[in-house]
Amino acid sequence: MNFRSPAPAVPPSSTYGGLERGALVLGGAHGSLAVARSLGRQGIPVWFVTADRLIPRFSHYVKRTLSWPGAEAENAFDALMELGHRHRLHGWVLFPGGDSEARLVSHRHDDLSTFYRVVTPAWEVMRWAADKRMTNERAASLGIDFPWSHYPKGRQDIESLQCRFPLILKPTIRKGRNAFTQAKAWRVDNRESLLARYDQAASMVGDEGMVLQELIPGNGSAQFSYAALWDHGMPVASLVARRARQYPIDFGYTSTFVETIENPDVEDAAVRFLGSLNYSGLVEIEFKYDARDGRYKILDVNARTWTWIGLGGAAGVDFPHLQWRVACGEKLERLNGRAGVAWMHSLRDFVAACQEIKAGTLSPADYLKSLHGPMEFAAFASDDPLPGFVDLPLVASNVVTQRLPVIARDALDWRARRAP
């Protein structure tokens, strides 16, 4: 494995009124940590604003951590402006680290732009990414494939719906923090399960806050992403990546091993989608390959930083620093990330690999082979080790917590099979 060596520090890229200009990272976890490292290695001051996240604050590249009520709070905008005025952060670049933070910045784009440098799209563009219904509408108008989708009108609609299982139930907008929005999607294998999950989801997001979608067969290896920085409707830097492993392995909500590849079909579809919006900013668009009809189908558009954004630096397209330079007025040459570079969340990936080996979909030799070559890690870095040590017990606790219900269910099934 190749560990990244620290880049030589350079003077901050810009100043405002004689004051040092920096970056304010709002919330997020591993993606925000990668942003802090990217900018910090270039000598750019990074401050982290959080209501509940831990990992980025332990990076020595984060010079200061500030608390606020969170992006979902009614006074979030006022709190963000108050922090800026109190600490003289005029002209600092805002990097939202999660969906709620990006949504806040997008909705208040013009107001925030009077004080900060805002690189998140305004809501008239962001809404095509944030709302699954609108994403699919835009994809349909452009001839981009997407999974069969149905937007429930109520419980009776679900009871009478003619559909084939398995399906997934997803929030149309990931707004608020609850079991449904945090899970990103729930799998349903029959009508009884669908009705039960629908009732749960409706109690959290309302009848119209969800979409029912076909579950495209295949594990993480069938899932692809186009990751990029755009400026005024044109790509500045981009790469295509494949989610080689995920956790959980059959229906993963998080990537554990991502590798850069070349895939013109994915890139073409993403470019058409973003070009139609005259897009500016960071973005990751997820696709899944459907072997049944040989098509790549758009799943999600993340108009913000994403978990494995640090992969870009190892592939030659350091997205956060490039975004910083664009925000400060630089015109950059077009860059393409190189193939054959990987990103790993070590502990989760080890668990995922063990599950795949047990399931017979991965051999030990192939797992070990995947560990060679240029690689970026979610939490560990030789020049910034503390977040990696903090991450280990947190992830281990999460994995155990998530696995306990599965173990209990399997034990009950085993007892039921052995009962006379």
Stockholm file with secondary structure:
# STOCKHOLM 1.0

chainA/1-420         MNFRSPAPAVPPSSTYGGLERGALVLGGAHGSLAVARSLGRQGIPVWFVTADRLIPRFSHYVKRTLSWPGAEAENAFDALMELGHRHRLHGWVLFPGGDSEARLVSHRHDDLSTFYRVVTPAWEVMRWAADKRMTNERAASLGIDFPWSHYPKGRQDIESLQCRFPLILKPTIRKGRNAFTQAKAWRVDNRESLLARYDQAASMVGDEGMVLQELIPGNGSAQFSYAALWDHGMPVASLVARRARQYPIDFGYTSTFVETIENPDVEDAAVRFLGSLNYSGLVEIEFKYDARDGRYKILDVNARTWTWIGLGGAAGVDFPHLQWRVACGEKLERLNGRAGVAWMHSLRDFVAACQEIKAGTLSPADYLKSLHGPMEFAAFASDDPLPGFVDLPLVASNVVTQRLPVIARDALDWRARRAP
#=GR chainA/1-420 SS CBCCCCCCCCCCSCEETTEECCEEEESCSHHHHHHHHHHHTTTCCEEEEESSCCGGGGSTTEEEEEECSCTTSTTHHHHHHHHHHHTTCTTCEEEECSHHHHHHHHHTHHHHHTTSEECSCCHHHHHHHHCHHHHHHHHHHHTCCCCCEECCCSHHHHHHCCCCSCEEEEESSCCSCSHHHHHSCEEECSHHHHHHHHHHHHHHHCTTSEEEEECCSCCGGGEEEEEEEEETTEEEEEEEEEEEEEESSSSCSEEEEEEEECCHHHHHHHHHHHHHTTCCEEEEEEEEEETTTTEEEEEEEECSCCTTTTHHHHTTCCHHHHHHHHHTTCCCCCEECCSSCEEECHHHHHHHHHHHHHHTSSCHHHHHHHTSSBEEESSCCTTSCHHHHHHHHHHHHHHHHHHHHHHHHHHHHHHHHHCC
#=GC SS_cons         CBCCCCCCCCCCSCEETTEECCEEEESCSHHHHHHHHHHHTTTCCEEEEESSCCGGGGSTTEEEEEECSCTTSTTHHHHHHHHHHHTTCTTCEEEECSHHHHHHHHHTHHHHHTTSEECSCCHHHHHHHHCHHHHHHHHHHHTCCCCCEECCCSHHHHHHCCCCSCEEEEESSCCSCSHHHHHSCEEECSHHHHHHHHHHHHHHHCTTSEEEEECCSCCGGGEEEEEEEEETTEEEEEEEEEEEEEESSSSCSEEEEEEEECCHHHHHHHHHHHHHTTCCEEEEEEEEEETTTTEEEEEEEECSCCTTTTHHHHTTCCHHHHHHHHHTTCCCCCEECCSSCEEECHHHHHHHHHHHHHHTSSCHHHHHHHTSSBEEESSCCTTSCHHHHHHHHHHHHHHHHHHHHHHHHHHHHHHHHHCC
//
